[in-house]
Amino acid sequence: MAIEKVIVLEDEMVVRKNLIQLLHRKRLDVAEAPTLEKAISYLEKDDFDLVFADVRLPDGDGRELLTRCQAMANPPLVVMMTSYGSVESAVECMRNGAFDYITKPFSTDQIEVSLKKAGEFTRLVRVNQHLNDGDHSDMGYEILGESASMKKLGDMIRKVSRTEATVMIQGESGTGKELVARAIHRQSPRSQDPFISVNCAAVPENLVESEFFGHEKGSFTGAASRREGRFELAHGGTILLDEISEISPVVQSKLLRVLQERELERVGGNRTIRVNVRVVATTNRDLAQSVEKGEFRQDLYFRLNVVPIFVPPLREREGDVVLLAEHFMKRYARKHGCPVAGLSEASLQELKRHTWPGNVRELQNVIERAVILSSEGELIDPDSLGLIAPSHERRPVSVAVQDEMPVAESAPMQVEDAPLVPLAELEKRHILRTLESVDGNRTKAAGILSISIRTLRNKLKEYRESEGTVEEGDAAEPVADD
């Protein structure tokens, strides 16, 4: 519930006690204030969600509280109460910032209506604040594809959306796992409620628990006010746990409780909060393998993997590369004001020939760059795509980046006469060459590859393990050291 802490500012003891008793039955924390001075002292010491304030008080006018609240960083909502109700008084209170206005004697139903309105308003404000923190819009980012694998994926989305089942979306980086999650939400009965996402790989380790479950004021350094976690914000809707494999064992155990009991406690708090959310998780790893290695809890894996959905890589989506390329071309031509005539036949052949280790995200970046670099009104040529460097610009590439990657050097591989290799090896070579091109700078390499620094770090650690060169302390390697 969005409303938790309330002040009752009322000088008549009978009215005050009755209202406090009603609020206690709603399991709310209530501070009792018979005077304006007492109410202000409460507000100076702590954060409150709602104030029921009488207009006429022994030490002043309750409307003075409205002015005080408007100057606060986190102002509570104020419901004004009076025995001398008039249209003029109500209008004045609302103009000064009152959320609601009720006349005494009031009924239980009136208080419950005010509480419900205040709770819904507070929740909407907090969800909107979260959404405005970044670009969470998915307008224009629909799932496109005419290949058999994408039609199968579309059928699966439609079947799963109408249920309440927990979904695990698996696929390589850049395949569009988040778009699938958003499509499930849009087609579900929860579509009118919030869709809240949290990137588990991007949140600092020491803040993951606070991001998931929220925290109370003063629970740790920097916790200047109470904050709802992502699960609370998603109440009634859907929460996306992106790259779920990256969370620590401690958070895994607490997450398991939320999935089982649908309840949580904020960091530093002792109140049990019930949440009604649908959970959708994504991963680019084989979680079953992580379970075998002891890196991921088996019981949590079973809770999350109720309905598994696999998003195919772009190389397995026959015919979709051109469709997506043309879609991205039109989008970025509008966005950047760079009208182009289309893709040349040579460019189309290059797009079809490329293996797309970065999947749809890589294709999207390639087309955006090509649109920007191409001349206005001209066809996009292969040079603008930048997929294959001309032979005279190629240079020997060391797969070892100084001491970062202790693996043997190899000669440059020509695409036209390259031997067939496993996909994992192709991905490895691509990552290592990207690192080489930026002189080992992981931050830049992760940006080019469109993956998180943590994902890049994990890939590098895997390569070292395969070479048997993992040194003690590798696990404690910083996420970003560039």
C-alpha positions as CSV (number, residue, x, y, z in Angstrom):
1,M,0.0,0.0,0.0
2,A,1.4,3.4,-0.9
3,I,0.0,5.1,2.2
4,E,1.8,3.9,5.4
5,K,2.5,6.8,7.8
6,V,-0.2,9.3,8.7
7,I,-0.6,12.3,11.0
8,V,-4.0,13.1,12.6
9,L,-4.0,16.8,13.4
10,E,-7.3,17.3,15.4
11,D,-7.9,19.2,18.7
12,E,-11.2,17.4,19.5
13,M,-10.1,14.3,21.4
14,V,-13.2,12.2,20.5
15,V,-12.9,12.9,16.8
16,R,-9.1,12.4,16.9
17,K,-9.3,9.0,18.8
18,N,-12.0,7.7,16.5
19,L,-10.1,8.6,13.4
20,I,-6.9,7.1,14.8
21,Q,-8.7,3.8,15.6
22,L,-10.1,3.6,12.1
23,L,-6.6,4.2,10.6
24,H,-5.1,1.5,12.9
25,R,-7.6,-1.0,11.6
26,K,-6.1,-0.2,8.1
27,R,-2.7,-1.2,9.5
28,L,-1.3,2.3,9.2
29,D,1.3,4.0,11.4
30,V,-0.4,7.0,13.0
31,A,1.1,10.0,14.8
32,E,-1.3,11.9,17.0
33,A,-1.2,15.7,17.0
34,P,-3.7,17.9,19.0
35,T,-1.9,21.1,17.9
36,L,-0.3,22.6,14.8
37,E,3.0,22.9,16.6
38,K,3.1,19.1,17.3
39,A,2.2,18.2,13.7
40,I,5.0,20.4,12.4
41,S,7.5,18.8,14.8
42,Y,6.6,15.4,13.4
43,L,7.1,16.5,9.8
44,E,10.5,18.0,10.7
45,K,11.7,14.6,12.1
46,D,10.3,12.1,9.6
47,D,8.6,11.5,6.3
48,F,4.8,11.0,6.2
49,D,2.5,10.1,3.4
50,L,-0.7,11.7,4.5
51,V,-2.0,14.3,7.0
52,F,-5.6,14.6,8.2
53,A,-5.7,18.2,9.4
54,D,-8.5,20.2,11.1
55,V,-8.9,23.8,9.8
56,R,-9.4,25.4,13.2
57,L,-6.8,24.6,15.9
58,P,-6.0,26.1,19.3
59,D,-2.6,27.4,18.1
60,G,-3.4,28.5,14.6
61,D,-5.1,27.6,11.3
62,G,-4.7,24.2,9.8
63,R,-4.2,25.8,6.4
64,E,-0.8,27.0,7.6
65,L,0.2,23.4,7.4
66,L,-0.4,23.4,3.7
67,T,2.1,26.2,3.2
68,R,4.7,24.3,5.3
69,C,4.1,21.1,3.3
70,Q,4.5,22.8,-0.1
71,A,8.1,23.8,0.9
72,M,9.1,20.3,1.8
73,A,11.3,18.1,-0.5
74,N,8.9,15.1,0.0
75,P,5.6,16.7,1.0
76,P,2.7,14.6,2.3
77,L,-0.8,14.8,0.9
78,V,-3.1,16.8,3.2
79,V,-6.8,16.2,3.7
80,M,-8.5,19.2,5.4
81,M,-11.3,18.6,7.8
82,T,-13.8,21.1,9.2
83,S,-17.2,21.5,11.0
84,Y,-17.8,24.7,9.1
85,G,-17.7,23.6,5.6
86,S,-18.4,26.0,2.8
87,V,-17.7,26.2,-0.9
88,E,-15.4,29.2,-0.4
89,S,-13.4,27.4,2.3
90,A,-13.0,24.2,0.2
91,V,-11.9,26.2,-2.8
92,E,-9.3,28.1,-0.8
93,C,-7.9,24.8,0.7
94,M,-7.6,23.2,-2.7
95,R,-5.9,26.2,-4.2
96,N,-3.4,26.1,-1.4
97,G,-2.5,22.5,-2.1
98,A,-4.9,20.3,-0.2
99,F,-5.5,16.9,-1.7
100,D,-9.0,16.5,-0.4
101,Y,-11.6,18.3,1.8
102,I,-14.2,16.6,4.1
103,T,-16.7,18.0,6.5
104,K,-17.4,16.8,10.1
105,P,-19.0,14.6,11.2
106,F,-17.6,12.3,8.6
107,S,-18.4,8.6,8.0
108,T,-16.0,5.6,7.8
109,D,-16.7,5.4,4.1
110,Q,-15.6,9.0,3.5
111,I,-12.2,8.3,5.2
112,E,-11.8,5.0,3.2
113,V,-12.5,6.9,-0.1
114,S,-9.9,9.5,0.8
115,L,-7.3,6.8,1.7
116,K,-7.9,4.9,-1.5
117,K,-7.6,8.1,-3.6
118,A,-4.5,9.1,-1.8
119,G,-2.9,5.7,-2.1
120,E,-3.6,5.5,-5.9
121,F,-2.3,9.0,-6.4
122,T,0.9,8.4,-4.5
123,R,1.6,5.1,-6.3
124,L,1.1,6.7,-9.7
125,V,3.5,9.6,-8.8
126,R,6.2,7.2,-7.7
127,V,5.9,4.9,-10.7
128,N,6.1,8.0,-13.0
129,Q,9.1,9.2,-11.1
130,H,10.8,5.9,-11.7
131,L,9.9,5.8,-15.4
132,N,11.2,9.4,-15.9
133,D,14.6,8.4,-14.5
134,G,15.5,6.9,-17.8
135,D,14.3,6.0,-21.3
136,H,11.7,3.2,-20.5
137,S,9.6,3.8,-23.5
138,D,9.1,1.0,-26.0
139,M,7.0,2.9,-28.5
140,G,8.0,1.8,-32.0
141,Y,10.1,-1.1,-30.8
142,E,7.7,-3.9,-31.7
143,I,8.8,-7.4,-32.4
144,L,9.4,-7.9,-36.2
145,G,10.1,-11.0,-38.1
146,E,8.5,-13.3,-40.7
147,S,10.8,-16.3,-40.2
148,A,9.4,-19.6,-38.9
149,S,11.2,-19.2,-35.6
150,M,9.7,-15.8,-35.0
151,K,6.2,-16.9,-35.8
152,K,6.7,-19.7,-33.3
153,L,7.8,-17.1,-30.7
154,G,4.8,-14.9,-31.4
155,D,2.5,-17.9,-30.8
156,M,4.2,-18.6,-27.5
157,I,3.9,-15.0,-26.4
158,R,0.1,-15.0,-27.1
159,K,-0.3,-18.3,-25.2
160,V,1.7,-17.2,-22.1
161,S,0.4,-13.6,-22.0
162,R,-3.1,-14.5,-20.9
163,T,-1.9,-16.5,-17.9
164,E,-0.3,-15.4,-14.6
165,A,2.7,-17.8,-15.0
166,T,6.3,-16.7,-14.2
167,V,8.3,-16.6,-17.5
168,M,12.0,-17.2,-18.1
169,I,13.2,-15.6,-21.4
170,Q,16.5,-17.0,-22.6
171,G,18.6,-15.9,-25.5
172,E,21.9,-14.4,-26.6
173,S,22.7,-10.7,-25.9
174,G,21.0,-8.4,-28.4
175,T,18.2,-10.8,-29.5
176,G,15.4,-8.6,-28.0
177,K,14.5,-10.4,-24.7
178,E,13.2,-7.2,-23.1
179,L,10.9,-6.6,-26.1
180,V,9.5,-10.1,-25.6
181,A,8.8,-9.3,-21.9
182,R,7.1,-6.0,-22.8
183,A,5.0,-7.8,-25.4
184,I,3.9,-10.4,-22.8
185,H,2.9,-7.5,-20.5
186,R,1.0,-5.6,-23.2
187,Q,-1.1,-8.6,-24.2
188,S,-1.8,-9.6,-20.5
189,P,-4.7,-8.7,-18.3
190,R,-2.2,-6.5,-16.4
191,S,-1.5,-4.3,-19.4
192,Q,-3.0,-1.2,-17.7
193,D,-0.8,-1.6,-14.7
194,P,2.9,-0.8,-14.4
195,F,5.7,-2.6,-16.2
196,I,8.8,-2.1,-14.1
197,S,12.2,-3.4,-15.2
198,V,15.5,-3.7,-13.3
199,N,18.8,-4.6,-15.0
200,C,20.4,-6.9,-12.5
201,A,23.8,-6.6,-14.2
202,A,23.8,-2.8,-14.1
203,V,22.9,-2.2,-10.5
204,P,25.9,-2.1,-8.1
205,E,26.2,-5.2,-5.9
206,N,25.6,-3.2,-2.6
207,L,22.4,-1.6,-4.0
208,V,20.7,-4.6,-5.6
209,E,18.7,-5.4,-2.5
210,S,17.5,-1.8,-2.1
211,E,16.5,-1.6,-5.7
212,F,14.5,-4.8,-5.5
213,F,12.8,-4.3,-2.1
214,G,13.3,-0.6,-1.2
215,H,14.7,0.9,2.0
216,E,13.6,2.8,5.1
217,K,15.0,6.3,5.9
218,G,18.4,6.0,7.6
219,S,18.8,2.3,6.9
220,F,22.2,3.0,5.4
221,T,24.5,5.9,4.5
222,G,22.7,8.0,1.8
223,A,19.2,6.7,2.6
224,A,17.8,10.2,3.3
225,S,14.2,9.2,2.8
226,R,12.1,6.1,2.5
227,R,12.0,4.5,-0.9
228,E,9.8,1.9,-2.5
229,G,11.6,-0.9,-4.3
230,R,10.8,-2.1,-7.8
231,F,8.5,-4.9,-6.6
232,E,6.3,-2.4,-4.8
233,L,6.3,-0.1,-7.8
234,A,5.2,-3.0,-10.0
235,H,2.3,-3.9,-7.7
236,G,-0.6,-5.1,-9.8
237,G,1.6,-5.2,-12.9
238,T,4.7,-6.9,-14.2
239,I,8.3,-6.8,-13.1
240,L,11.1,-7.7,-15.4
241,L,14.3,-9.0,-13.8
242,D,16.8,-8.5,-16.6
243,E,19.9,-10.7,-16.6
244,I,18.8,-12.5,-13.5
245,S,21.9,-14.6,-13.4
246,E,23.9,-11.7,-12.1
247,I,22.3,-11.4,-8.6
248,S,24.2,-12.5,-5.5
249,P,23.3,-15.6,-3.5
250,V,22.0,-13.3,-0.6
251,V,19.6,-11.6,-2.9
252,Q,18.7,-14.9,-4.5
253,S,17.4,-16.2,-1.2
254,K,15.3,-13.1,-0.6
255,L,13.9,-13.1,-4.1
256,L,12.9,-16.7,-3.6
257,R,10.7,-15.6,-0.6
258,V,9.0,-13.0,-2.7
259,L,8.2,-15.5,-5.4
260,Q,6.9,-18.0,-2.9
261,E,5.1,-15.8,-0.4
262,R,4.5,-12.6,-2.5
263,E,5.7,-10.5,0.4
264,L,8.9,-8.6,1.3
265,E,10.5,-6.3,3.8
266,R,12.4,-3.2,2.9
267,V,16.1,-2.8,3.9
268,G,16.1,-1.5,7.4
269,G,12.4,-2.1,7.9
270,N,10.3,-4.7,9.8
271,R,7.0,-4.2,8.1
272,T,5.9,-7.1,5.9
273,I,4.6,-5.8,2.6
274,R,2.5,-7.9,0.3
275,V,2.9,-7.5,-3.4
276,N,0.9,-8.7,-6.4
277,V,3.2,-8.9,-9.3
278,R,3.9,-11.1,-12.3
279,V,7.6,-11.9,-12.7
280,V,9.4,-12.2,-16.0
281,A,13.1,-12.9,-16.0
282,T,15.7,-12.9,-18.7
283,T,19.2,-14.4,-19.1
284,N,21.8,-14.8,-21.7
285,R,23.4,-17.7,-19.8
286,D,22.5,-21.3,-19.4
287,L,21.0,-21.1,-15.9
288,A,20.9,-24.9,-15.6
289,Q,24.6,-25.0,-16.0
290,S,25.0,-22.2,-13.4
291,V,22.9,-24.3,-11.0
292,E,25.3,-27.3,-11.5
293,K,28.2,-25.0,-10.8
294,G,26.6,-23.8,-7.6
295,E,26.4,-20.2,-8.8
296,F,22.6,-20.1,-8.9
297,R,20.1,-21.5,-6.4
298,Q,18.3,-24.6,-7.8
299,D,15.0,-23.8,-6.0
300,L,15.0,-20.3,-7.4
301,Y,15.7,-21.6,-10.9
302,F,12.7,-23.9,-10.7
303,R,10.5,-21.0,-9.5
304,L,11.6,-18.8,-12.4
305,N,11.6,-21.4,-15.1
306,V,7.9,-22.1,-15.0
307,V,7.4,-21.2,-18.7
308,P,10.7,-21.0,-20.6
309,I,10.8,-18.9,-23.8
310,F,13.8,-19.0,-26.2
311,V,14.5,-16.0,-28.4
312,P,16.3,-17.2,-31.5
313,P,19.6,-15.4,-32.6
314,L,19.5,-13.4,-35.7
315,R,21.6,-15.9,-37.7
316,E,18.8,-18.4,-37.3
317,R,16.0,-16.1,-38.5
318,E,16.2,-16.6,-42.3
319,G,14.9,-13.7,-44.2
320,D,14.5,-11.3,-41.2
321,V,17.8,-9.5,-41.6
322,V,16.7,-7.5,-44.6
323,L,13.2,-6.9,-43.1
324,L,14.8,-5.5,-39.9
325,A,17.5,-3.5,-41.8
326,E,14.9,-1.7,-43.9
327,H,12.8,-1.0,-40.8
328,F,15.7,0.4,-38.9
329,M,16.8,2.4,-41.9
330,K,13.4,4.2,-42.1
331,R,13.4,4.8,-38.4
332,Y,16.8,6.4,-38.2
333,A,16.4,8.4,-41.4
334,R,13.4,10.1,-39.7
335,K,15.2,10.4,-36.3
336,H,18.4,12.0,-37.6
337,G,16.9,13.8,-40.6
338,C,19.1,11.9,-43.0
339,P,16.9,10.7,-45.9
340,V,18.5,7.9,-47.8
341,A,17.3,6.1,-51.0
342,G,17.6,2.6,-49.6
343,L,20.1,-0.2,-49.3
344,S,22.2,-1.1,-52.4
345,E,22.2,-4.6,-53.6
346,A,25.8,-5.0,-52.5
347,S,24.8,-3.8,-49.0
348,L,22.0,-6.3,-48.9
349,Q,24.4,-9.1,-49.8
350,E,26.8,-8.0,-47.0
351,L,24.0,-8.0,-44.5
352,K,22.9,-11.5,-45.5
353,R,26.5,-12.8,-45.3
354,H,27.3,-11.4,-41.9
355,T,26.9,-13.8,-38.9
356,W,25.6,-11.1,-36.5
357,P,27.2,-12.2,-33.2
358,G,25.6,-9.1,-31.6
359,N,22.2,-10.1,-33.0
360,V,19.5,-7.5,-33.6
361,R,21.2,-4.9,-31.4
362,E,24.3,-5.1,-33.7
363,L,22.2,-4.8,-36.8
364,Q,20.4,-1.8,-35.3
365,N,23.7,0.0,-34.6
366,V,25.1,-0.9,-38.0
367,I,22.1,0.6,-39.8
368,E,22.0,3.7,-37.6
369,R,25.7,4.4,-38.4
370,A,25.2,3.7,-42.1
371,V,22.2,6.1,-42.3
372,I,24.3,8.9,-40.6
373,L,27.3,8.3,-42.8
374,S,25.5,8.0,-46.2
375,S,24.9,10.9,-48.5
376,E,21.4,12.4,-48.6
377,G,19.2,10.8,-51.2
378,E,21.8,8.1,-52.1
379,L,21.8,4.3,-51.6
380,I,23.6,2.9,-48.5
381,D,26.8,1.3,-49.8
382,P,28.8,-1.5,-48.1
383,D,31.5,0.9,-46.9
384,S,28.9,2.8,-44.8
385,L,27.9,-0.5,-43.1
386,G,31.5,-1.0,-41.9
387,L,31.0,-4.8,-41.5
388,I,34.3,-5.8,-43.1
389,A,37.4,-3.7,-43.2
390,P,39.1,-3.5,-46.7
391,S,42.0,-5.9,-47.1
392,H,44.7,-3.1,-47.1
393,E,43.5,-1.9,-43.7
394,R,43.6,-5.3,-42.1
395,R,46.4,-6.0,-39.6
396,P,47.4,-9.0,-37.6
397,V,45.3,-9.2,-34.5
398,S,46.5,-10.7,-31.2
399,V,43.8,-12.5,-29.4
400,A,45.6,-11.7,-26.2
401,V,45.2,-8.2,-24.9
402,Q,48.5,-7.8,-23.0
403,D,48.0,-9.7,-19.7
404,E,44.2,-9.5,-19.9
405,M,43.8,-12.7,-22.0
406,P,46.6,-15.3,-21.8
407,V,45.8,-17.1,-25.1
408,A,48.0,-17.6,-28.2
409,E,48.2,-15.1,-31.0
410,S,46.6,-16.0,-34.3
411,A,46.8,-14.7,-37.8
412,P,43.9,-12.6,-39.1
413,M,41.1,-14.6,-40.4
414,Q,39.9,-13.7,-43.9
415,V,36.1,-13.9,-44.0
416,E,36.0,-15.4,-47.5
417,D,38.3,-18.3,-46.7
418,A,37.5,-18.7,-43.0
419,P,37.1,-22.3,-41.7
420,L,33.9,-23.2,-40.1
421,V,34.1,-22.9,-36.3
422,P,31.7,-23.3,-33.4
423,L,29.6,-20.2,-32.6
424,A,31.2,-19.9,-29.2
425,E,34.6,-19.7,-30.8
426,L,33.4,-17.1,-33.3
427,E,32.0,-15.0,-30.4
428,K,35.2,-15.3,-28.5
429,R,37.3,-14.1,-31.5
430,H,34.9,-11.2,-32.0
431,I,35.1,-10.1,-28.4
432,L,38.9,-10.4,-28.3
433,R,39.4,-8.5,-31.5
434,T,37.1,-5.7,-30.2
435,L,39.2,-5.5,-27.1
436,E,42.4,-5.4,-29.2
437,S,40.9,-2.5,-31.3
438,V,40.4,-0.4,-28.2
439,D,43.7,-1.2,-26.6
440,G,42.1,-3.4,-23.9
441,N,39.7,-0.8,-22.7
442,R,36.8,-2.8,-21.4
443,T,34.4,0.1,-21.0
444,K,34.8,1.0,-24.7
445,A,34.7,-2.6,-25.8
446,A,31.5,-3.3,-23.9
447,G,29.9,-0.2,-25.5
448,I,30.9,-1.4,-29.0
449,L,29.6,-4.9,-28.3
450,S,26.4,-3.5,-26.8
451,I,26.8,-5.6,-23.6
452,S,27.3,-4.7,-20.0
453,I,30.8,-4.5,-18.5
454,R,29.9,-7.3,-16.1
455,T,28.9,-9.5,-19.0
456,L,32.2,-8.8,-20.7
457,R,34.1,-9.5,-17.5
458,N,32.3,-12.9,-17.2
459,K,33.1,-13.8,-20.8
460,L,36.8,-13.0,-20.2
461,K,36.8,-15.1,-17.1
462,E,35.3,-18.0,-19.0
463,Y,38.0,-17.8,-21.6
464,R,40.7,-17.8,-18.9
465,E,39.1,-20.8,-17.2
466,S,39.1,-22.7,-20.5
467,E,42.8,-21.9,-20.9
468,G,43.4,-23.0,-17.3
469,T,44.9,-19.6,-16.4
470,V,42.5,-18.4,-13.8
471,E,44.4,-16.9,-11.0
472,E,43.4,-16.6,-7.4
473,G,41.4,-13.3,-7.0
474,D,39.8,-13.4,-10.4
475,A,36.3,-13.6,-8.8
476,A,36.9,-10.4,-7.0
477,E,37.9,-8.5,-10.2
478,P,36.2,-5.1,-10.4
479,V,33.3,-4.7,-12.7
480,A,34.9,-1.7,-14.5
481,D,38.6,-0.9,-14.3
482,D,39.0,1.3,-17.3
